[in-house]
Amino acid sequence: MQPKNVFEKNKREIIVAIFVFLIVTTSFALGYLTATHFVQKVPIVIEKCSN
């Protein structure tokens, strides 16, 4: 089969797969960007144990 025939035969599935990929990557990117604003870095405090 030639690539042109494969594209014409599966045109709808290829377009749907591209849209799903774009939506998933956009959702991940937006979630990552918004999550970095909410996370506050708290310093680790090490206390000496008294026995």
N, C-alpha and C positions, 0 to 999 in steps of 0.2 A: 504494500500500500504506500501511496505517496502521502507526504505530510498534509498536502492541501486537501486530499480526500478525507483524511482523519479529522481535520479541523471542521470541514463542512458537515461531516456525519455527526460529530459530537459538539457542535457549536454551543448549544444551550448548556450542556454540562460543564464545558470549559469556562463559560462566562459566569455561571453560578459558583464554580470553584474559585475563580478570581475574586468575586465579590465577597465570598465567605472569608477568604484569606485576608482581604483588606479590612473587613470588619473586625476580625479577630486581632490583627496586629494593631489596629487603631484603638480597640478597647484595651488591649494590654498596655499600650503606650500611655493612654490617658490615665489608666489606673495606677501605673508606676509613677507618673508625674504628680498625681494628686496625693498618693501615699507618702511621698517624700516630704510633703509639707506638714503632715500630721505626726510624723515620727520625730520625737524629741530625743536627742542623744543624752542619756543620763550617765555620768561618770560612775565607774565601778568603785565601790568603797570596800576596802579590805580591812577588817577589824581583827585585832589580835584577840585570840580566845584566852580567857583567864580560867585557870584550873584551880 
